Amino acid sequence: MSASHSGSVEHTLRQVTPGRYDAYEALLRALATPSSGQIWMFLWQGQSGSPDAQYGTMEVDGFSYAPCVTSARELSASGWNRSYEVADGLDVARTLYPEHYGLWLNPHAPGGGVGVPWPDLRRIATGLDRQPAGPLRLTEPAVEIPQFYALLAQNAHRTPALRSLRRAWVQPALGAPYLALGLDVYDTSPASVDSVRAMLQQSVGAVPEGLPVSTVVMTDDHDPVVMWMRANSRPFYDRDAHVPPPPTAPVAGYGYPPVPGGY
């Protein structure tokens, strides 16, 4: 393995220090580049290419990671005496992130190396420019745009494929903050997707100039913005809340009355 194959990841890794999100982003880009983003993955069992091969695991602050090194030289320095596998960072990211596993680079190094959490592996796997750079600061939107929300809710009500809408204010580690809209749909058929897209196009005219707006689909179990919305926000439009509950027969005995507007 030539030095050039490992140099890109190894070089960018040396630049990463706390708070240097630009250097960390450069590391992610190096890992996402096929051939030049190769890493040496520790195998806890099996051999490289065998069906029973399994990456090693480690836990840091309650989160799971697969350890690796960035070159044959670092492999020797690590003292790892089991098998290993040389792989593209892009392929490793695609394997690890759906299981919520991150990647830990050179854990033997002074300072303990650098961890790449699974949301960033998801960015590598799906395209770095398609997802905001973490760590993300997520809050309720403070920007006052009642006309946009009212038009959005009105158009959503006319779009049967849409169940509810949520919102969040997203501040990426790099780049401008933006308003994220969470789309909860009944199904993801092409017709439904087209109707929701048309609904958004009918509504964006009420967005103030210069305000970036993005959307996420609430069925995405691996999107950190979706995960935050599920845990911390309530829908500002909810179709089900507009449907009166079916009548129920009175029941004798003790019981708690229903909460108005509750779920």
PAZAPA-4460 file (N, C-alpha, C; in steps of 0.05 Angstrom, whole numbers, plus 32768, in hexadecimal, padded with zeros to 4 digits):
% residues 263
    n_x    n_y    n_z   ca_x   ca_y   ca_z    c_x    c_y    c_z   seq   type   mol
   8011   7FE8   8000   8000   8000   8000   8012   8019   8000     1      M     A
   800F   802A   7FEC   8020   8041   7FEA   8018   8056   7FFF     2      S     A
   802C   8067   8006   8027   807C   801A   8011   808F   8011     3      A     A
   800E   8092   7FF6   7FFA   80A5   7FED   7FDE   809C   7FF3     4      S     A
   7FDA   8081   7FF4   7FC0   8076   7FFA   7FB6   807C   8016     5      H     A
   7FC9   807E   8029   7FC1   8083   8044   7FC6   80A0   804C     6      S     A
   7FD6   80AE   803C   7FDF   80C8   8044   7FC8   80DC   8047     7      G     A
   7FB4   80DB   8037   7F9E   80EF   8038   7F90   80EE   8053     8      S     A
   7F87   80D6   805B   7F79   80D4   8075   7F8C   80DA   808C     9      V     A
   7FA4   80D0   808A   7FB7   80D4   809F   7FBF   80F1   80A2    10      E     A
   7FC3   80FE   808C   7FCB   811B   808C   7FB4   812C   8099    11      H     A
   7F9C   8127   808F   7F86   8138   809A   7F80   8131   80B7    12      T     A
   7F84   8119   80BF   7F80   8111   80DB   7F92   8121   80EE    13      L     A
   7FAB   8126   80E5   7FBE   8135   80F5   7FB5   8152   80FA    14      R     A
   7FA4   815C   80E8   7F9C   8178   80EA   7F84   817C   80FD    15      Q     A
   7F77   8165   8105   7F5E   8167   8114   7F64   816C   8132    16      V     A
   7F59   8182   813C   7F5B   8189   8158   7F40   8192   8161    17      T     A
   7F3A   8192   817C   7F20   819B   8185   7F19   81B7   817B    18      P     A
   7F01   81B9   816F   7EF7   81D3   8165   7EFF   81D8   8148    19      G     A
   7F11   81C8   813C   7F19   81CD   8121   7F06   81BD   810E    20      R     A
   7EEE   81C7   810B   7EDA   81B9   80FB   7EE1   81B8   80DE    21      Y     A
   7EF1   81CC   80D4   7EF9   81CC   80B9   7F0D   81B5   80B4    22      D     A
   7F1F   81B0   80C7   7F32   819A   80C4   7F23   817F   80C6    23      A     A
   7F10   817E   80D8   7F00   8165   80DB   7EF1   815F   80C1    24      Y     A
   7EE6   8174   80B5   7ED7   8171   809C   7EEA   8167   8086    25      E     A
   7F02   8171   8086   7F16   8167   8072   7F1C   814A   8076    26      A     A
   7F1D   8141   8090   7F21   8124   8096   7F0A   8114   808A    27      L     A
   7EF1   811D   808E   7EDA   810F   8083   7EDC   810D   8065    28      L     A
   7EE5   8122   8058   7EE7   8122   803A   7EFD   810E   8032    29      R     A
   7F12   810C   8041   7F27   80F9   803A   7F1C   80DC   803D    30      A     A
   7F0D   80D7   8053   7F02   80BD   8056   7EED   80B6   8041    31      L     A
   7EE0   80CA   8036   7ECB   80C5   8022   7ED6   80C1   8006    32      A     A
   7EF0   80C5   8002   7EFC   80C3   7FE8   7F05   80A7   7FE3    33      T     A
   7EFA   8098   7FD0   7F02   807D   7FCA   7F20   807B   7FC4    34      P     A
   7F2C   8065   7FCC   7F49   805E   7FC9   7F5B   806F   7FDA    35      S     A
   7F59   808A   7FDA   7F6A   809A   7FEB   7F5F   809B   8008    36      S     A
   7F47   8091   800C   7F3B   8091   8027   7F3D   8076   8034    37      G     A
   7F51   8067   802D   7F53   804C   8039   7F5C   804C   8056    38      Q     A
   7F51   8039   8065   7F57   8036   8081   7F5B   8019   8087    39      I     A
   7F68   8013   809E   7F6E   7FF7   80A6   7F5B   7FF1   80BD    40      W     A
   7F47   7FE0   80B8   7F32   7FDA   80CB   7F3B   7FC2   80DC    41      M     A
   7F39   7FC4   80F7   7F3F   7FAD   8108   7F28   7F98   8106    42      F     A
   7F30   7F7F   8103   7F1C   7F69   8102   7F1E   7F5A   811C    43      L     A
   7F07   7F59   812A   7F06   7F4A   8143   7F06   7F2C   813E    44      W     A
   7EF9   7F24   8128   7EF9   7F08   8121   7EF8   7F06   8103    45      Q     A
   7F00   7EEE   80F8   7F00   7EEA   80DC   7F18   7EF7   80CE    46      G     A
   7F19   7EF2   80B3   7F2E   7EFD   80A3   7F22   7F11   808F    47      Q     A
   7F32   7F22   8084   7F29   7F35   8070   7F1C   7F26   8059    48      S     A
   7F03   7F2E   8052   7EF4   7F22   803C   7EE4   7F0A   8044    49      G     A
   7EE7   7EFF   805C   7ED9   7EE7   8064   7EBD   7EEF   806E    50      S     A
   7EA9   7EDD   806A   7E8E   7EE4   8073   7E8B   7EE9   8091    51      P     A
   7E9C   7EDD   80A1   7E9A   7EE0   80BE   7EAB   7EF7   80C9    52      D     A
   7EB7   7F07   80B8   7EC7   7F1D   80C1   7EB6   7F31   80CF    53      A     A
   7EC0   7F3B   80E6   7EB2   7F4F   80F6   7EC6   7F64   80FF    54      Q     A
   7EBE   7F7D   80FC   7ECE   7F93   8105   7ED0   7F93   8124    55      Y     A
   7EE6   7F9D   812E   7EE8   7FA1   814B   7ED6   7FB7   8154    56      G     A
   7ED0   7FB8   816E   7EBE   7FCD   8178   7ECB   7FD9   8191    57      T     A
   7EC4   7FF2   8196   7ECC   8000   81AF   7EB5   8013   81B6    58      M     A
   7EB4   801B   81CF   7E9E   802D   81D8   7EAB   8045   81E5    59      E     A
   7EA1   805D   81DD   7EAB   8076   81E8   7E93   8087   81EF    60      V     A
   7E91   808E   8209   7E7B   809F   8213   7E5F   8093   820B    61      D     A
   7E5D   8079   820C   7E44   806C   8206   7E3D   8067   81E9    62      G     A
   7E50   806F   81D7   7E4B   806B   81BB   7E5F   8056   81B0    63      F     A
   7E56   8047   819C   7E66   8032   8191   7E76   803B   8178    64      S     A
   7E8E   8031   8176   7EA0   8037   8160   7EAE   801E   8157    65      Y     A
   7EB7   801D   813E   7EC8   8009   8133   7EE4   8015   8131    66      A     A
   7EF9   800A   813E   7F13   8016   813D   7F22   800F   8123    67      P     A
   7F34   8021   811A   7F44   801D   8102   7F5D   802D   8105    68      C     A
   7F70   8029   80F2   7F88   8039   80F0   7F8A   8043   80D4    69      V     A
   7F9C   8057   80D0   7F9D   8065   80B7   7FB4   805D   80A4    70      T     A
   7FC4   8049   80AC   7FDA   8040   809B   7FE5   8026   80A6    71      S     A
   7FF6   8019   8096   8003   8001   809F   8016   8008   80B6    72      A     A
   8022   801F   80B5   8034   8027   80CB   8025   802A   80E5    73      R     A
   800D   8037   80E4   7FFD   8039   80FC   7FF2   801E   8105    74      E     A
   7FED   800C   80F3   7FE5   7FF1   80FA   7FFA   7FE4   810B    75      L     A
   8013   7FE6   8103   8029   7FDB   8112   802C   7FE8   812D    76      S     A
   8029   8003   812E   802B   8012   8147   8015   800B   815B    77      A     A
   7FFE   8003   8150   7FE7   7FFE   8162   7FEA   7FE4   8172    78      S     A
   7FFA   7FD1   8168   7FFD   7FB8   8176   7FE6   7FA4   8171    79      G     A
   7FD4   7FAA   815E   7FBE   7F98   8158   7FC9   7F7E   814C    80      W     A
   7FC2   7F68   8158   7FCD   7F4E   8150   7FB9   7F3B   8144    81      N     A
   7FA1   7F45   813E   7F8D   7F35   8130   7F8D   7F3E   8113    82      R     A
   7F79   7F34   8104   7F77   7F3A   80E8   7F6E   7F57   80E4    83      S     A
   7F71   7F61   80CC   7F68   7F7C   80C5   7F5F   7F7C   80A8    84      Y     A
   7F52   7F91   80A1   7F47   7F93   8085   7F4C   7FB0   807B    85      E     A
   7F58   7FB2   8064   7F5D   7FCD   8058   7F44   7FD3   8047    86      V     A
   7F37   7FE9   804D   7F1D   7FF0   8040   7F1B   800E   803B    87      A     A
   7F0A   8015   8028   7F04   8031   8024   7EF3   803B   803A    88      D     A
   7EF9   8053   8044   7EE8   8060   8058   7ECB   8062   8050    89      G     A
   7EC6   8066   8036   7EAB   8069   802C   7E9C   804F   8030    90      L     A
   7EA8   8038   802A   7E9B   801E   802E   7E96   8018   804B    91      D     A
   7EAA   801F   805C   7EA7   801A   8079   7E90   802B   8084    92      V     A
   7E8F   8044   807B   7E79   8056   8084   7E5E   804A   807D    93      A     A
   7E5B   8040   8065   7E42   8034   805D   7E3A   801C   806D    94      R     A
   7E4E   800E   8077   7E49   7FF6   8087   7E42   7FFD   80A4    95      T     A
   7E50   8011   80AF   7E4D   8016   80CC   7E35   8028   80D3    96      L     A
   7E30   803D   80C4   7E1D   8051   80CE   7E00   8046   80D2    97      Y     A
   7DF6   8033   80C1   7DDB   8029   80C6   7DD8   801B   80E1    98      P     A
   7DEF   8011   80EC   7DEE   8004   8107   7DF5   8018   811D    99      E     A
   7DF7   8032   8116   7DFE   8047   812A   7E1A   8042   8136   100      H     A
   7E2C   8038   8125   7E48   8035   812D   7E58   804B   8120   101      Y     A
   7E6A   8058   812F   7E7D   806B   8125   7E97   805D   811E   102      G     A
   7EAB   806E   8116   7EC6   8064   810F   7EDA   8073   8120   103      L     A
   7EED   8064   812C   7F01   8071   813D   7F1D   806C   8130   104      W     A
   7F2A   8083   8129   7F43   8082   811B   7F5B   8083   812E   105      L     A
   7F6D   8070   812C   7F86   806F   813B   7F81   8072   815A   106      N     A
   7F72   8060   8165   7F6D   8062   8182   7F86   805F   8193   107      P     A
   7F9B   8054   8188   7FB4   804F   8197   7FC5   8069   8198   108      H     A
   7FBF   807D   8188   7FCF   8094   8185   7FCF   80A5   819E   109      A     A
   7FE3   80B6   81A3   7FE2   80C8   81BA   7FC9   80DA   81B8   110      P     A
   7FBB   80DC   81CF   7FA2   80EA   81CF   7F8A   80D9   81C8   111      G     A
   7F8E   80C1   81BF   7F78   80AE   81BB   7F6C   80AE   81A0   112      G     A
   7F78   80BC   818C   7F6D   80BC   8171   7F54   80CD   816E   113      G     A
   7F46   80C9   8159   7F2F   80DA   8152   7F17   80C8   814B   114      V     A
   7F00   80CE   8157   7EE8   80BF   8151   7ED6   80CD   813D   115      G     A
   7ECB   80BE   812A   7EB7   80C8   8117   7E9C   80BC   811E   116      V     A
   7E8A   80CA   8129   7E70   80BE   8131   7E5F   80B6   8119   117      P     A
   7E4C   80A5   811E   7E3D   8099   8108   7E2E   80AE   80F7   118      W     A
   7E23   80C4   8103   7E16   80D7   80F1   7E29   80E2   80DB   119      P     A
   7E43   80E5   80E2   7E56   80EE   80CE   7E5D   80D8   80BA   120      D     A
   7E5D   80BF   80C3   7E60   80A9   80B0   7E49   80A8   809C   121      L     A
   7E31   80AF   80A6   7E1A   80B1   8094   7E1E   80C7   807F   122      R     A
   7E2A   80DD   8088   7E30   80F2   8074   7E44   80E9   805F   123      R     A
   7E58   80DA   8068   7E6C   80CF   8055   7E5E   80BC   8042   124      I     A
   7E4C   80AB   804C   7E3F   8096   803C   7E2B   80A2   8028   125      A     A
   7E1E   80B8   8030   7E08   80C3   801F   7E10   80DC   8010   126      T     A
   7E28   80E7   8016   7E31   80FF   8009   7E34   8116   801D   127      G     A
   7E4D   811F   8021   7E52   8133   8036   7E43   814D   8031   128      L     A
   7E40   8154   8018   7E32   816D   8012   7E14   816C   8014   129      D     A
   7E09   8154   8018   7DEC   8151   801A   7DE2   8153   8036   130      R     A
   7DF5   8152   804A   7DED   8152   8066   7DFC   8168   8074   131      Q     A
   7DF1   8176   8088   7DFF   818B   8097   7E16   8180   80A7   132      P     A
   7E2B   8190   80AA   7E42   8188   80B9   7E3D   818A   80D7   133      A     A
   7E43   8174   80E4   7E3F   8173   8101   7E58   817B   8110   134      G     A
   7E56   817E   812B   7E3D   817A   813A   7E29   8190   8136   135      P     A
   7E0F   8188   8136   7DFA   819B   8130   7DEF   81A6   814A   136      L     A
   7DE8   81C0   814A   7DD8   81CC   8160   7DBC   81CF   8156   137      R     A
   7DAA   81C1   8164   7D8E   81C0   815C   7D7C   81CD   8171   138      L     A
   7D6B   81DF   8168   7D58   81ED   817A   7D3E   81F1   816C   139      T     A
   7D2A   81FA   817B   7D11   8204   816F   7D17   821D   8160   140      E     A
   7D0B   8221   8148   7D10   823A   8139   7D07   8252   8148   141      P     A
   7D18   8267   8149   7D11   8280   8155   7D07   8295   8140   142      A     A
   7D0D   828F   8127   7D05   82A2   8112   7CE7   82A3   810F   143      V     A
   7CDC   82BB   810D   7CBF   82BE   810C   7CB6   82C0   80EE   144      E     A
   7CAA   82AB   80E5   7CA0   82AB   80C9   7C83   829E   80C9   145      I     A
   7C70   82AB   80D6   7C55   82A0   80D9   7C47   829C   80BE   146      P     A
   7C4D   82AE   80AA   7C3F   82AC   8090   7C48   8292   8082   147      Q     A
   7C62   828C   8084   7C6C   8273   8077   7C60   825B   8084   148      F     A
   7C60   825A   809F   7C55   8243   80AD   7C37   823F   80A7   149      Y     A
   7C28   8256   80A6   7C0C   8254   80A1   7C06   824A   8085   150      A     A
   7C16   8253   8071   7C12   824A   8055   7C1A   822D   8053   151      L     A
   7C30   8226   8061   7C39   820A   8060   7C24   81F7   806C   152      L     A
   7C18   81FF   8082   7C04   81EE   808F   7BEB   81EC   807D   153      A     A
   7BE4   8203   8070   7BCD   8203   805E   7BD1   81F0   8047   154      Q     A
   7BE9   81F2   803A   7BEF   81E1   8024   7BF2   81C3   802C   155      N     A
   7BFD   81BF   8044   7C00   81A4   804E   7BE5   8197   8052   156      A     A
   7BD1   81A6   805B   7BB7   819B   805F   7BAA   8192   8045   157      H     A
   7BB3   819E   802F   7BA8   8196   8015   7BB9   8180   8008   158      R     A
   7BCC   8176   8016   7BDE   8161   800C   7BDA   8147   801C   159      T     A
   7BC9   8135   8013   7BC1   811E   8023   7BD9   810C   802B   160      P     A
   7BEF   810D   801B   7C05   80FB   8021   7C14   8104   803A   161      A     A
   7C10   811C   8044   7C1F   8127   805A   7C10   8125   8074   162      L     A
   7C1D   8118   8088   7C10   8115   80A2   7C15   812D   80B4   163      R     A
   7C2F   8136   80B6   7C35   814B   80C9   7C4F   8159   80C0   164      S     A
   7C54   8170   80CC   7C6C   8180   80C7   7C78   8188   80E2   165      L     A
   7C93   8187   80E3   7CA2   8190   80FA   7CB7   81A3   80F0   166      R     A
   7CC5   81B0   8103   7CD9   81C4   80FB   7CF0   81C4   8110   167      R     A
   7D07   81CD   8107   7D1E   81D0   8118   7D31   81E5   810C   168      A     A
   7D40   81F2   811D   7D54   8205   8114   7D6F   81F6   8117   169      W     A
   7D7E   81F4   8101   7D96   81E4   8100   7DAE   81F6   80FC   170      V     A
   7DC1   81F5   810E   7DDB   8203   810C   7DF1   81EE   8108   171      Q     A
   7DFA   81EB   80EF   7E10   81D8   80EA   7E2B   81E2   80F6   172      P     A
   7E3E   81D0   80F8   7E58   81D8   8101   7E65   81EA   80ED   173      A     A
   7E60   81E6   80D4   7E6A   81F7   80BE   7E52   81FE   80AC   174      L     A
   7E51   8217   80A4   7E3B   821F   8092   7E25   822E   80A1   175      G     A
   7E13   8239   8092   7DFE   824A   809C   7DE8   823A   80AA   176      A     A
   7DDB   8246   80BF   7DC4   8238   80CB   7DAC   8239   80B8   177      P     A
   7D99   8226   80BC   7D82   8224   80AB   7D6A   8219   80B9   178      Y     A
   7D53   821C   80AD   7D3A   8211   80B8   7D36   81F6   80AB   179      L     A
   7D32   81E2   80BC   7D2D   81C7   80B2   7D0F   81C0   80B6   180      A     A
   7D02   81B6   80A2   7CE6   81AD   80A4   7CE6   818E   80A3   181      L     A
   7CD8   8183   80B6   7CD5   8166   80B8   7CBB   815D   80AB   182      G     A
   7CBD   814D   8096   7CA5   8144   8087   7C9E   8128   8090   183      L     A
   7C86   8125   809B   7C7C   810A   80A3   7C67   8102   808F   184      D     A
   7C6D   80EE   807F   7C5B   80E7   8069   7C4F   80CB   806F   185      V     A
   7C37   80C6   8063   7C2A   80AD   8067   7C37   8097   8057   186      Y     A
   7C42   809D   8040   7C50   808A   8030   7C64   8099   801E   187      D     A
   7C76   808A   8012   7C8B   8096   8002   7C89   808E   7FE5   188      T     A
   7C71   8089   7FDB   7C6D   8083   7FBF   7C74   809B   7FAE   189      S     A
   7C7B   8097   7F95   7C82   80AE   7F83   7C6C   80C3   7F82   190      P     A
   7C53   80BB   7F82   7C3D   80CF   7F81   7C3C   80E0   7F9A   191      A     A
   7C41   80D3   7FB1   7C40   80E1   7FCB   7C58   80F5   7FCC   192      S     A
   7C6F   80EB   7FC4   7C87   80FC   7FC4   7C83   8114   7FB2   193      V     A
   7C77   8110   7F9B   7C73   8126   7F88   7C5F   813B   7F94   194      D     A
   7C4A   8131   7FA2   7C37   8143   7FAD   7C43   8154   7FC4   195      S     A
   7C54   8148   7FD4   7C61   8156   7FEA   7C75   816B   7FDE   196      V     A
   7C83   8163   7FC9   7C96   8176   7FBC   7C86   818E   7FB1   197      R     A
   7C6F   8188   7FA5   7C5F   819E   7F9A   7C55   81B0   7FB0   198      A     A
   7C4E   81A4   7FC7   7C45   81B4   7FDE   7C5A   81C7   7FE7   199      M     A
   7C73   81BD   7FE8   7C89   81CE   7FF1   7C8E   81E5   7FDD   200      L     A
   7C8D   81DF   7FC4   7C91   81F3   7FAF   7C7C   8209   7FB1   201      Q     A
   7C63   8202   7FB8   7C4E   8215   7FBB   7C52   8227   7FD4   202      Q     A
   7C62   821E   7FE6   7C65   822C   8000   7C7E   823D   8002   203      S     A
   7C93   8236   7FF3   7CAD   8243   7FF7   7CAD   8261   7FF1   204      V     A
   7C99   826A   7FE2   7C97   8286   7FDB   7C94   8298   7FF3   205      G     A
   7C8A   828C   800A   7C86   829C   8022   7C9F   829C   8035   206      A     A
   7CB4   828E   802C   7CCD   828E   803C   7CDB   82A9   8038   207      V     A
   7CE3   82B6   804E   7CF1   82CF   804B   7D0B   82CB   803C   208      P     A
   7D12   82DF   802C   7D2A   82DD   801B   7D43   82DA   802D   209      E     A
   7D54   82C7   8026   7D6D   82C3   8034   7D6B   82AE   804A   210      G     A
   7D53   82A3   804F   7D50   828E   8064   7D52   8273   8057   211      L     A
   7D67   8264   805D   7D6A   8249   8051   7D56   8236   805F   212      P     A
   7D49   8225   804E   7D36   8211   8058   7D3D   81F6   804C   213      V     A
   7D3D   81E2   805D   7D43   81C7   8053   7D2D   81B4   805E   214      S     A
   7D2B   819C   8053   7D17   8189   805C   7D24   816F   8063   215      T     A
   7D18   8161   8076   7D1F   8145   807D   7D06   8135   807E   216      V     A
   7D08   811B   8079   7CF1   8109   807A   7CF2   80FB   8095   217      V     A
   7CDC   80FC   80A3   7CDB   80F2   80BF   7CDE   80D4   80C1   218      M     A
   7CDE   80C5   80AB   7CE2   80A8   80AC   7D00   80A1   80AB   219      T     A
   7D11   80B5   80A9   7D2E   80B0   80A7   7D39   80AC   80C3   220      D     A
   7D3F   8092   80CA   7D48   808C   80E5   7D65   8093   80EA   221      D     A
   7D73   809C   80D6   7D90   80A2   80D9   7D96   80C0   80D6   222      H     A
   7D82   80D0   80D5   7D87   80ED   80D2   7D86   80FA   80ED   223      D     A
   7D9C   8107   80F6   7D9C   8113   8111   7D87   8129   8115   224      P     A
   7D80   8137   80FF   7D6C   814C   8101   7D51   813F   8106   225      V     A
   7D4B   8129   80F8   7D32   811A   80FC   7D31   8110   8119   226      V     A
   7D47   8105   8122   7D48   80FA   813D   7D42   8110   8152   227      M     A
   7D4D   8127   814E   7D48   813E   8160   7D2B   8146   815F   228      W     A
   7D20   8148   8147   7D04   8150   8145   7CF1   813C   8153   229      M     A
   7CF6   8123   814F   7CE5   810F   815C   7CE6   8112   817B   230      R     A
   7CFD   8118   8186   7D00   8119   81A3   7CF9   8134   81AF   231      A     A
   7CFB   814A   819F   7CF9   8164   81AB   7CE4   8177   819F   232      N     A
   7CD7   8170   818A   7CC4   8183   817E   7CA9   8176   8179   233      S     A
   7C95   8186   8179   7C7A   817D   8173   7C72   8188   8158   234      R     A
   7C61   817A   8149   7C59   8184   812F   7C4B   819F   8130   235      P     A
   7C52   81B1   811E   7C43   81CA   811C   7C2C   81C7   8109   236      F     A
   7C2C   81B1   80FA   7C14   81A9   80EB   7C11   818B   80EF   237      Y     A
   7BF9   8183   80F6   7BF4   8166   80FB   7BD8   815F   80F0   238      D     A
   7BD7   8151   80DA   7BBE   814A   80CD   7BAC   813A   80E0   239      R     A
   7BB8   8128   80EF   7BA8   8117   8100   7B9B   8127   8117   240      D     A
   7BA7   813D   811F   7B9B   814E   8134   7B82   815C   812A   241      A     A
   7B7F   815E   8110   7B67   816B   8105   7B50   8158   8100   242      H     A
   7B55   813E   8105   7B40   812A   8101   7B33   8124   811C   243      V     A
   7B19   8128   811E   7B0C   8122   8138   7B0D   8104   813E   244      P     A
   7B11   80FD   8158   7B12   80E1   815F   7AF7   80D4   815B   245      P     A
   7AF7   80BA   8156   7ADD   80AC   8153   7ACE   80AB   816E   246      P     A
   7AB4   80AC   816D   7AA5   80AB   8187   7AA9   8091   8195   247      P     A
   7AAA   8093   81B0   7AAE   807B   81C0   7A96   8078   81D3   248      T     A
   7A8F   805F   81D8   7A79   805A   81EA   7A81   8060   8207   249      A     A
   7A70   806B   8218   7A77   8071   8233   7A7E   8057   8242   250      P     A
   7A91   8058   8253   7A9A   8041   8262   7A96   8047   8280   251      V     A
   7A89   8035   828E   7A84   8039   82AA   7A9E   8035   82BA   252      A     A
   7AA0   8042   82D0   7AB8   803E   82E1   7ACA   8056   82E1   253      G     A
   7AE2   8052   82ED   7AF5   8068   82EF   7B06   8069   82D6   254      Y     A
   7B10   8081   82D1   7B22   8084   82BA   7B2B   80A1   82B8   255      G     A
   7B3F   80A5   82A8   7B49   80C0   82A3   7B3D   80CC   828B   256      Y     A
   7B34   80E5   828C   7B29   80F1   8274   7B3E   80F5   825F   257      P     A
   7B37   80F5   8245   7B4A   80FA   8230   7B55   8116   8232   258      P     A
   7B6F   8119   822A   7B7B   8134   822A   7B75   8141   820F   259      V     A
   7B69   8159   8210   7B63   8167   81F7   7B7C   816C   81E6   260      P     A
   7B7B   8164   81CD   7B91   8169   81BB   7BA9   8156   81C0   261      G     A
   7BA5   8142   81D1   7BBC   8130   81D7   7BBF   811B   81C1   262      G     A
   7BD5   810D   81C3   7BDB   80F8   81AF   7BD2   80DD   81B9   263      Y     A
***
